[in-house]
Amino acid sequence: MPREEKFFDLFERHAQTLVAGSRALRSVLDGGPDLAVNCARVSTHESEADAIARDVMLAVRRTFITPFDRGDIQELIASMDDAIDQMQQTTKAITLFEVTQFDPLMREMGDLIVKAADLTVLLVGALRQMRREATRLSAMVEEMTELEEQTDQLHDRGIKALFLTHRTADPMAFIVGSEIFGHLEKVADRFEDVANRISAILIEHI
């Protein structure tokens, strides 16, 4: 029997929600009058991603032959879903703390998150032909690791700047700012988790 190919379609649809969510998150970091609207957009894309993830889990149970190990399919879609869940957690923190202005380093982190989402689309697309695309997949996994490292560096710089600015005058501003920086860093971490999961699948099948 032929392997069921709809899993790749679902992965690619989910990856597109990551792109849409990341762009909405980046718009949030611009602040302005549309901040609440952009936060709501992130939540909308998170709901769309959840629905796709449920479809994948259902298909795993109903499909006789899968393109690769069922556990790998479940872990891959779970890691992808974690990425957009973390985007939503970021906007929840922003709403909770009533943050309306954002550090330029936060916006730089947002730019890297958008790049990570775009790269995820390419990664899951290349999974259809993983043997033929093995070299390209490995290179993209390395690129994702580099994006995560750049995000870490921006996070550390941002925390240090917050501390120097607010350590005596406004400790609460430091706490809130560090919370937002932390959430953004976790988004990048979740994208790296996706790349690492794809790398593990590649190693098993090449």
Secondary structure in CASP SS format (residue, H / E / C, confidence):
PFRMAT SS
TARGET T0000
AUTHOR 0000-0000-0000
METHOD secondary structure of the structure
MODEL  1
M C 1.00
P C 1.00
R C 1.00
E C 1.00
E C 1.00
K H 1.00
F H 1.00
F H 1.00
D H 1.00
L H 1.00
F H 1.00
E H 1.00
R H 1.00
H H 1.00
A H 1.00
Q H 1.00
T H 1.00
L H 1.00
V H 1.00
A H 1.00
G H 1.00
S H 1.00
R H 1.00
A H 1.00
L H 1.00
R H 1.00
S H 1.00
V H 1.00
L C 1.00
D C 1.00
G C 1.00
G C 1.00
P C 1.00
D C 1.00
L H 1.00
A H 1.00
V H 1.00
N H 1.00
C H 1.00
A H 1.00
R H 1.00
V H 1.00
S H 1.00
T H 1.00
H H 1.00
E H 1.00
S H 1.00
E H 1.00
A H 1.00
D H 1.00
A H 1.00
I H 1.00
A H 1.00
R H 1.00
D H 1.00
V H 1.00
M H 1.00
L H 1.00
A H 1.00
V H 1.00
R H 1.00
R H 1.00
T C 1.00
F C 1.00
I C 1.00
T C 1.00
P C 1.00
F C 1.00
D C 1.00
R H 1.00
G H 1.00
D H 1.00
I H 1.00
Q H 1.00
E H 1.00
L H 1.00
I H 1.00
A H 1.00
S H 1.00
M H 1.00
D H 1.00
D H 1.00
A H 1.00
I H 1.00
D H 1.00
Q H 1.00
M H 1.00
Q H 1.00
Q H 1.00
T H 1.00
T H 1.00
K H 1.00
A H 1.00
I H 1.00
T H 1.00
L H 1.00
F C 1.00
E C 1.00
V C 1.00
T C 1.00
Q C 1.00
F C 1.00
D C 1.00
P H 1.00
L H 1.00
M H 1.00
R H 1.00
E H 1.00
M H 1.00
G H 1.00
D H 1.00
L H 1.00
I H 1.00
V H 1.00
K H 1.00
A H 1.00
A H 1.00
D H 1.00
L H 1.00
T H 1.00
V H 1.00
L H 1.00
L H 1.00
V H 1.00
G H 1.00
A H 1.00
L H 1.00
R H 1.00
Q H 1.00
M C 1.00
R C 1.00
R C 1.00
E C 1.00
A H 1.00
T H 1.00
R H 1.00
L H 1.00
S H 1.00
A H 1.00
M H 1.00
V H 1.00
E H 1.00
E H 1.00
M H 1.00
T H 1.00
E H 1.00
L H 1.00
E H 1.00
E H 1.00
Q H 1.00
T H 1.00
D H 1.00
Q H 1.00
L H 1.00
H H 1.00
D H 1.00
R H 1.00
G H 1.00
I H 1.00
K H 1.00
A H 1.00
L H 1.00
F H 1.00
L H 1.00
T H 1.00
H H 1.00
R C 1.00
T C 1.00
A C 1.00
D C 1.00
P H 1.00
M H 1.00
A H 1.00
F H 1.00
I H 1.00
V H 1.00
G H 1.00
S H 1.00
E H 1.00
I H 1.00
F H 1.00
G H 1.00
H H 1.00
L H 1.00
E H 1.00
K H 1.00
V H 1.00
A H 1.00
D H 1.00
R H 1.00
F H 1.00
E H 1.00
D H 1.00
V H 1.00
A H 1.00
N H 1.00
R H 1.00
I H 1.00
S H 1.00
A H 1.00
I H 1.00
L H 1.00
I H 1.00
E H 1.00
H H 1.00
I C 1.00
END
